[in-house]
Amino acid sequence: MKQLKAKILSNRKVGAGFYKMELASSYLAKASRPGQFVEIRCSRLVDPLLRRPLGVHRIWTRGIDLLYEVTGKGTAILSERRAGEELDVIGPLGNGFDLNLASDTNILVAGGIGVAPLAALAESLGAKEHKKIYALIGAGTKSHIMCDAEFKSMGCDVRLSTDDGSRGYKGRVTEPLVKLLDKCKLETYLPDFRRVTVYACGPTAMLKVVSRIALERGIPCQVSLEERMACGIGVCLGCPVKTKAGPYKMVCKDGPVFNTEELAW
């Protein structure tokens, strides 16, 4: 982890309130892992004071991509930054996805902007070469569906769902997940799901359902939690999550990725 200056290569609007930023940094390119995040100073001024945590979306030899949604003052300022400018960045931070848990079949479940860190994960899992990877992407409406073309280009089997039915399956993304898991079990002829792994990122309510679905079936499952993370290193104690073992852990320092078995939802 370092504090550094990274040059903006591009910062463009890619959807309704969504932006993708390319940052040039050989250090971040080498050090970043899927599921980790960076803390960005959005403004050159004091206001807003706190940095904004953004998940690593893609990892390249030249740097990293960040996919973010404009939700407040900080991200609104960030959306106005231009190519050629430098950003003050701290990262990479946190613990990412455990690729050792990958199976023959890997199911990525994304809710809204939770799709951001799963692209780097899909690429690292090697969708084109070795493993079967499904990308289940859910959102409220079709204008909020992101990255489906990216996942397809990486060889993923992409399934879309929207709450209003404007694109793909009408309903929650967890409903196609159940159907897909039932299909996987029939196809593998196994009494359990030792050859299936689930990874998810999105709203807490969605992650709770994904966790329950996986635990009921004995499926390994990792979730990336979305929390407000001020310091990014566990000092401010502002992002606690309760564990079954008893003590709280900090999402920024101990996560943001956790095995579902250790979380006390």
Secondary structure per residue as TSV (DSSP state, phi and psi in degrees):
chain	resnum	aa	ss	phi	psi
A	1	M	-	360.0	132.4
A	2	K	E	-138.9	156.0
A	3	Q	E	-97.5	126.9
A	4	L	E	-149.8	168.8
A	5	K	E	-101.4	127.4
A	6	A	E	-122.1	132.1
A	7	K	E	-80.7	137.4
A	8	I	E	-79.1	120.4
A	9	L	E	-87.0	-35.5
A	10	S	E	-161.5	156.4
A	11	N	E	-152.6	95.1
A	12	R	E	-126.9	151.6
A	13	K	E	-75.2	130.2
A	14	V	E	-122.6	4.8
A	15	G	E	-177.6	-171.9
A	16	A	T	-72.4	90.3
A	17	G	T	86.4	7.4
A	18	F	E	-110.2	141.4
A	19	Y	E	-133.0	150.0
A	20	K	E	-121.5	128.9
A	21	M	E	-118.8	133.8
A	22	E	E	-103.0	126.8
A	23	L	E	-115.5	132.6
A	24	A	E	-90.9	119.0
A	25	S	-	-166.7	111.0
A	26	S	H	-65.0	-32.5
A	27	Y	H	-65.7	-49.4
A	28	L	H	-62.8	-34.8
A	29	A	H	-62.3	-40.5
A	30	K	H	-81.5	-34.3
A	31	A	H	-91.2	-22.5
A	32	S	-	-76.5	144.8
A	33	R	-	-128.2	150.9
A	34	P	T	-54.8	129.6
A	35	G	T	100.7	-14.5
A	36	Q	-	-80.7	172.4
A	37	F	E	-141.5	170.2
A	38	V	E	-125.6	155.7
A	39	E	E	-105.3	121.7
A	40	I	E	-108.4	132.2
A	41	R	E	-85.8	110.7
A	42	C	-	-74.1	-38.3
A	43	S	-	-113.6	156.8
A	44	R	S	-80.2	-14.1
A	45	L	S	-95.6	179.0
A	46	V	S	-72.5	-33.2
A	47	D	S	-100.2	123.4
A	48	P	S	-78.4	144.9
A	49	L	-	-70.8	-45.8
A	50	L	S	-80.5	146.7
A	51	R	-	-73.8	167.1
A	52	R	E	-113.9	127.9
A	53	P	E	-82.2	127.8
A	54	L	E	-130.2	131.2
A	55	G	E	-70.9	147.5
A	56	V	E	-72.1	118.5
A	57	H	E	-88.0	-50.1
A	58	R	E	-138.2	153.2
A	59	I	E	-122.9	123.2
A	60	W	-	-120.7	173.5
A	61	T	S	-69.1	-25.5
A	62	R	S	-92.6	-17.9
A	63	G	E	165.9	-147.7
A	64	I	E	-134.5	159.2
A	65	D	E	-107.3	146.2
A	66	L	E	-123.2	131.7
A	67	L	E	-113.0	123.8
A	68	Y	E	-142.4	160.6
A	69	E	E	-112.5	138.8
A	70	V	-	-78.0	110.8
A	71	T	-	-124.4	-5.6
A	72	G	S	-170.1	-166.1
A	73	K	H	-62.4	-44.9
A	74	G	H	-61.9	-50.3
A	75	T	H	-71.7	-26.3
A	76	A	H	-65.9	-42.8
A	77	I	H	-63.4	-41.6
A	78	L	H	-61.2	-37.1
A	79	S	H	-66.3	-17.5
A	80	E	T	-94.5	-5.1
A	81	R	-	-70.4	146.4
A	82	R	-	-115.6	159.4
A	83	A	T	-57.4	138.2
A	84	G	T	98.8	-23.0
A	85	E	-	-76.4	161.6
A	86	E	E	-109.7	144.7
A	87	L	E	-113.9	144.1
A	88	D	E	-85.5	116.8
A	89	V	E	-126.0	139.0
A	90	I	E	-116.3	126.6
A	91	G	E	164.3	-178.6
A	92	P	E	-74.3	151.3
A	93	L	E	-122.3	158.2
A	94	G	S	78.4	179.4
A	95	N	B	-107.8	130.6
A	96	G	-	-92.7	-163.1
A	97	F	-	-72.5	144.8
A	98	D	-	-88.8	103.9
A	99	L	G	-70.6	-15.1
A	100	N	G	-69.8	-16.2
A	101	L	G	-84.3	-6.2
A	102	A	-	-58.8	143.2
A	103	S	-	-119.4	-172.7
A	104	D	S	-62.4	-36.8
A	105	T	E	-121.7	125.4
A	106	N	E	-123.9	130.1
A	107	I	E	-115.3	119.4
A	108	L	E	-102.5	125.3
A	109	V	E	-117.2	119.7
A	110	A	E	-121.3	135.8
A	111	G	E	-119.1	115.7
A	112	G	G	61.7	-132.1
A	113	I	G	-70.4	-6.5
A	114	G	G	-62.1	-9.8
A	115	V	G	-68.2	-22.4
A	116	A	H	-53.9	-55.3
A	117	P	H	-77.3	-11.7
A	118	L	H	-78.2	-18.5
A	119	A	H	-67.2	-45.9
A	120	A	H	-62.7	-35.6
A	121	L	H	-64.7	-47.3
A	122	A	H	-58.5	-42.6
A	123	E	H	-65.0	-40.1
A	124	S	H	-69.8	-30.6
A	125	L	H	-70.8	-17.5
A	126	G	T	78.3	56.3
A	127	A	T	-57.9	-37.7
A	128	K	T	-75.2	-25.5
A	129	E	T	-105.4	-47.2
A	130	H	T	-120.6	-44.0
A	131	K	-	-117.1	153.8
A	132	K	E	-83.0	125.4
A	133	I	E	-128.4	124.9
A	134	Y	E	-102.7	138.9
A	135	A	E	-118.7	108.3
A	136	L	E	-97.8	112.9
A	137	I	E	-114.6	121.9
A	138	G	E	-122.0	150.7
A	139	A	E	-158.1	172.0
A	140	G	S	-69.3	-39.2
A	141	T	S	-149.6	169.4
A	142	K	G	-62.2	-29.7
A	143	S	G	-70.0	-12.1
A	144	H	G	-104.0	2.6
A	145	I	-	-77.1	124.8
A	146	M	-	-125.4	148.8
A	147	C	-	71.6	11.0
A	148	D	H	-61.4	-38.9
A	149	A	H	-66.0	-36.1
A	150	E	H	-62.2	-46.3
A	151	F	H	-66.2	-38.0
A	152	K	H	-63.2	-39.6
A	153	S	H	-65.8	-22.2
A	154	M	T	-91.7	5.2
A	155	G	T	90.3	11.5
A	156	C	-	-80.4	150.4
A	157	D	E	-87.3	107.6
A	158	V	E	-96.9	130.8
A	159	R	E	-124.3	125.6
A	160	L	E	-106.9	150.0
A	161	S	E	-149.3	145.4
A	162	T	E	-134.4	147.6
A	163	D	T	-62.2	-36.3
A	164	D	T	-94.1	-0.3
A	165	G	S	76.3	13.0
A	166	S	S	-72.1	-17.3
A	167	R	S	-155.2	132.4
A	168	G	S	70.7	-152.2
A	169	Y	E	-66.9	138.8
A	170	K	E	-89.3	109.9
A	171	G	S	143.3	-172.6
A	172	R	-	-73.5	150.2
A	173	V	T	-65.8	-20.4
A	174	T	H	-71.7	-21.1
A	175	E	H	-71.3	-47.7
A	176	P	H	-61.9	-28.4
A	177	L	H	-60.9	-46.4
A	178	V	H	-61.4	-44.2
A	179	K	H	-63.4	-40.3
A	180	L	H	-67.9	-40.5
A	181	L	H	-64.8	-38.7
A	182	D	H	-63.0	-39.3
A	183	K	H	-66.3	-42.2
A	184	C	H	-62.5	-39.1
A	185	K	H	-66.4	-39.2
A	186	L	H	-66.4	-38.2
A	187	E	H	-74.1	-31.4
A	188	T	H	-88.0	-16.3
A	189	Y	T	56.0	37.5
A	190	L	-	-110.5	149.6
A	191	P	S	-74.4	-14.1
A	192	D	S	-140.5	-166.4
A	193	F	-	-116.5	46.7
A	194	R	T	-65.5	-17.1
A	195	R	T	-106.1	17.9
A	196	V	E	-130.2	136.0
A	197	T	E	-131.2	140.6
A	198	V	E	-113.8	135.3
A	199	Y	E	-125.0	140.1
A	200	A	E	-146.2	150.9
A	201	C	E	-149.7	135.4
A	202	G	S	163.1	-163.5
A	203	P	-	-59.6	150.3
A	204	T	H	-57.2	-41.3
A	205	A	H	-59.3	-40.9
A	206	M	H	-65.9	-44.2
A	207	L	H	-64.0	-34.0
A	208	K	H	-62.6	-42.3
A	209	V	H	-68.3	-44.6
A	210	V	H	-58.8	-43.7
A	211	S	H	-59.6	-45.9
A	212	R	H	-63.3	-43.8
A	213	I	H	-59.1	-43.9
A	214	A	H	-69.2	-45.3
A	215	L	H	-63.6	-39.4
A	216	E	H	-62.3	-26.3
A	217	R	H	-104.2	1.3
A	218	G	T	68.3	32.1
A	219	I	-	-96.9	131.7
A	220	P	-	-59.1	134.5
A	221	C	E	-147.5	132.0
A	222	Q	E	-120.5	139.0
A	223	V	E	-125.9	142.1
A	224	S	E	-102.0	115.6
A	225	L	-	-81.4	141.8
A	226	E	-	-102.1	109.6
A	227	E	-	-137.3	159.7
A	228	R	-	-74.2	118.9
A	229	M	-	-121.6	108.3
A	230	A	S	-80.4	-58.3
A	231	C	S	-87.4	-34.1
A	232	G	S	86.1	-4.0
A	233	I	S	-129.6	11.0
A	234	G	S	85.1	6.3
A	235	V	S	-79.6	-41.8
A	236	C	S	-77.8	-13.9
A	237	L	-	59.4	33.1
A	238	G	-	-95.1	-0.6
A	239	C	S	-133.7	57.2
A	240	P	E	-76.3	148.3
A	241	V	E	-135.0	135.7
A	242	K	E	-81.7	139.6
A	243	T	B	-113.9	159.4
A	244	K	T	-66.8	-26.4
A	245	A	T	-71.2	-14.7
A	246	G	S	123.2	-61.8
A	247	P	S	-73.1	153.5
A	248	Y	E	-79.0	150.9
A	249	K	E	-120.3	158.1
A	250	M	E	-93.9	128.7
A	251	V	H	-59.5	-40.6
A	252	C	H	-70.3	-40.1
A	253	K	H	-90.8	-44.7
A	254	D	H	-89.9	-20.1
A	255	G	-	-116.0	-144.1
A	256	P	B	-76.8	-4.9
A	257	V	E	-94.4	130.9
A	258	F	E	-133.2	151.4
A	259	N	E	-74.8	135.5
A	260	T	G	-62.6	-25.7
A	261	E	G	-65.4	-23.0
A	262	E	G	-93.0	-7.3
A	263	L	B	-92.9	138.4
A	264	A	-	-101.6	86.8
A	265	W	-	-65.3	360.0
